[in-house]
Amino acid sequence: MEIENTIETSGKPPRSSLQRALWRGGSIIAPPLVTLLLLIWIASAVEDYVLLPLETAGRTLIVWTAADILSGPPASAQFVEATDPSKGFSYEGLNYVQAPMGDKYLPTYVMQWVNHHLDRLPSRMQNPLSATNYYHAYIKLRYMPRWFTIPLLLLVLLSVLFFVGRFLAAGVGRFFVTAFERIINQLPVVRNLYSSVKQVTDFVLSEREIEFTRVVAIEYPRVGIWSLGFVTSDSLHPLRDSLQEDMVSVFVPTSPMPMTGFTVNVRKREAIDLELTIDQAVQFIVSCGVVCPPPPQARLRAGNPILLDTPESSI
């Protein structure tokens, strides 16, 4: 009778076994699936906006400086068929053939190599027509495969980070960084986005690690509303001296992104210590209060742990 009254007052019918199984399966599959999709999205974004532009720029530079492309047969060329120059010619020990589109000529070995390995090219490059397209495909296949370009990109990135860090550490680069940020702060929309991104990156990439000593609950943002926070220090000395009272600095994170939040200073006696670990508090904040830590299973009484919720505790 009590169960029926509970169902009637709640106004929600109980879930069937099928619904419970679906919800339970979704709760198990969703985290790794979402993580995998995020990793795929990040990898795709890096490929589309970083790797491909750099590869294209590198190939374009190589083709522009080193490609052996002739706009027409030289005067000393020896034609394969004198009546049909499009069949190709020999010049300085190399055989040249005309590209399918245009009137330019390229070495025969370049066209043969590309035509023989078309299946290894991405779909956007599998139909080369001009001599320049053939050279782009040849350089990608012969000299710029992914097993080479990806480690090279990582090496270049690490080198850039190293030299930028050394440049800033020398003190000379601080002037340029300050001037750049001054220009960014004058742009109405960009400055807000840049400021938010800089706060996140400074928090994640800062050399100084923020050490949280314990988890507390404080009345914030007003009396009657309790928020979780992490004690970071014993607050500012001038504030403690002015109030003549022990103070603590508390970082109050925001949900569902605990890397941002507010730093407040409260009286030590007004901060309630909670028997929670840092990980449990972060899970509670990230889940917006859905994932609540389980109640403690042991209490210290007269110096000895007494287990609760167990048959032995009643003996």
N, C-alpha and C positions, 0 to 999 in steps of 0.2 A: 504493500500500500504506500509506503514511503517513497519507493522508487517511482511509482505511477504519479504521485503528487509532484515529485521533482520534475518529471518529464512534462506534465501539464503546465507547471508554472514557468518552465524555461521557454515553452513555445516552440522548441525545435525537436523534430522527431529524431530518434536515435539513428546513427549511421548503420547501414547494413555491413555484413562481413566483407562484401565486395568493395564498398567504398573505403572501409578501413584499410583493406589490403592495397588499394590503389594509392591512398594517401601515404601509407607507410612505404610503399615502393617508390613513390615520387620523392619522398623526403630522403631516401637513400641514394637514388640515382641523380637527383638534381644537383647536389654540390659538385661531384666530379664532372658531370656533363657541362655545367656552367663554366667550371674552371677550364675544361678542354676547349670550349667555344671561345672563351676569352683569350687563351693562348693562341688559338688559330687566328683570331681576329688581329691580335698584336703582330703575329708573324706575317700575316697578309698585308697589314699596314706598313710594316717595315720594308717588305719587298716592293710594294707599289710606290711608296713615297721616299725611300732611301736607296735601296739596292738597285732597282731598275734605272732611276735617273743617273746614279753614279756609273753604272755599267754603260749606259747609252753615251754619257759624256766621255768616258774613257775610250770606247770604240770609235766615236766620232773624231776624237783627237788623233787616234792612231791612223784611221782612214785618211784624215786630212793631211797628215805628215808623211805617211809611209806607203800609202796604197799606190800600186803600179797600174794606174788607169790612163789609157791613151785616148785622146779625143778623136783620133783618126790614124790611118796607116802612115808611118813615116816614109820619106822618099826612098830609103834604102831597104824597105820591107820586101820580103819575098812571099807572095801570095800563094795560098794552097791552090786556088783556081784563079787564074788571071781574069777570067770573065765574071767572076762572082766574088767581090771582096768580102762579103759577109761570111764566107766560109772560114775566114781567118788568115793569118799570116805569121811569118817568123821574123823576129827582130831581136838582135843581140843575143842569140842563143835560146830565146823563149818563144813559145807558141802563144799567140793571142787569138781570142775569139770575140765576136761581137755579142754584147748583152742582148737578151730578148727585147728589151725596151730601150730605145735611144740608139744613138750612133757611136757610143763609146765602146772601147775594147779593154778586155782584162785578160790576164794570163789564163791559159786553158786549165792548168792544174787547180786554180782557185774554183772555177766553175765546176769541174769534175768532183772535187772534194765536197763542195756544198751539195751538189745533186746526189752524191752517194750517201750523205748523212742527213738528209732532210728530216728523217724521223726523229732525230735528236734535237731539232729546233723547236722552240715554242710555236704555237699556232699562228701568232702574229708575224712570224718570220719565215714561214714555210712556203711562201710564194715569192721569192726574190725575182725581180724583173730587171732592175737597172744594175749597172756595174757597181755602184755604191752599195746597193742592198746586198749583192753577192759578197762584197768585201766585209760588210758588217757581219754577215752570217759566218763567213770564213774565220774571222778573228774570234767570234764568240765560240765557235766549235773548237778551233785549234789552240787558242791562247787564253781564253777567258771562260773556262768551264766553272760551274758553281763550286766545285770542290776547291777551286783556287781563289775565286773572287770573294767568297764569304770569309775564309781566314784572313785574306788580305785586307778586307774591310774592317774586320775586328782589330787587326794589327794597326791599321791607320787610325782607327778611333782611339785605341789605347795610347798611341803616340801623341795624338792631338790633345787628349786629356792630360797626359803627362806634361807636355810642354806648356799648355795653358796654365796648369797648376804651378809649375816652376816660374812662369812669367808673372803670375799674380803673387806668388810667394816673395818674389824679388821686390815687390812694392811698386814697380813701374806700371804694371797693368792695372792697378787700382784706379789710376786716373782715367784710363779708357773705359773701364767698367762704370765708373761714376758718371762719366759723360754720356755713355750709352743709356744708362737708367734715367738720367735727366731728360733725355730726348723721349724715351718711352713714356715717362710720366706726363708728358705734355699732350699725348694722344688720348682723346676721351675714352674710347672703347678698349683700345689695346692695353692701356695702363691697368684697368681692372683685371683683365685676363692675365696679364703678366704678373701682377701682384699676387693673385691667387696661386698661380703655378709656382712662383718663387717661394711662397710660404711652404708649399708642399715639398718642393725639392730641398729647401733648406732643412726642413724637419727630417726628411729621409736620408739625405746625404751629408748631414752635419757630422763633423768629427767628434763633437761632444755628445755623448749619449745622456739622455735624460733618465735618471734613475728614480723610479717610483718606490718609495719605502713601504707604503701601506695603502689600503683602500679605506676610504672614509665616506660618510654621508653627511652632507651639509645642506642647510636650508638656502637653496639658490634656485631661481633668481629672486624669490621672495619668501617670506616666512610662511610655512605651511606646505611648501613644495620642496621635496627632498631630492637631491641629485647626487649621483655617484661621482667621486673624485679621487685623484691620486695625490698623495702628499709628496711634494718634491723637495721642500726645504723648510727651515724654521723661519721663513719670511724675512722681511727687510729689518735690519737693525734699527734704523731711525724710527720705523713704525712701532717696533716693540718698545723702544725707549720712550716714545711719546705716550703710548697707551699704558705703559708699565704693566704689561700683561704678556703672557706667552702667546705667540702667534704661529701659524703655519701657512705656507703657500700651498695651494691646492690647484691642480690642473683638472678642470671639468671638461671632459671630452664631449663631443656632439655625436649624435646618432645619424646615420649608420657609419660615419667616417670618424673614428676616434683619433685620427692624426691631427684634427683641428679641434679647437675648443677655446676655453677661456681660463685665464689664470687669475685666481682670486686669493685674497688674504683674509683669513678668518681667525677668530679666537680659538685657541687650542681646545678649550673646554666646550666649544660649540660644535666641534667635529667629532662625530661618532665613529669609532673604529669598528669595522666590519670584519667578520671572520671569513674573508674571501681572498682568494689569490688574485694576482694581476690578470691571469688568463681568464678566470671566471668572470671578473668584472668586464673585461674586454668583450667576451662572448655576449654578455648581457647587453652591452651598449651597441654592439654591431647588429644584434638581432632585434634592436628596438624594444627590449624587454621581453621578448618571446622566450628566449632560452634563459631560464632562471636556475641559478646554482641549487643543487640539492641541499636539504637541511643537514647540518652536521650530525654524524652518527655517534659522536662520543662527547661526553662532558667530563670535565675534571671536577671531582668532588672529594674533598679532603686529601688531595694529592694523588688520587687513583682514578684512572679512566673507568667510567661506568657506561657500558654500552646500552643504548636505548633502542626501542623497537625490536628487541630480541627476547626470546623466551628466557634466556639466562638472566636478563636484567631484573626480572621479578623475583628471582630466588634470593 
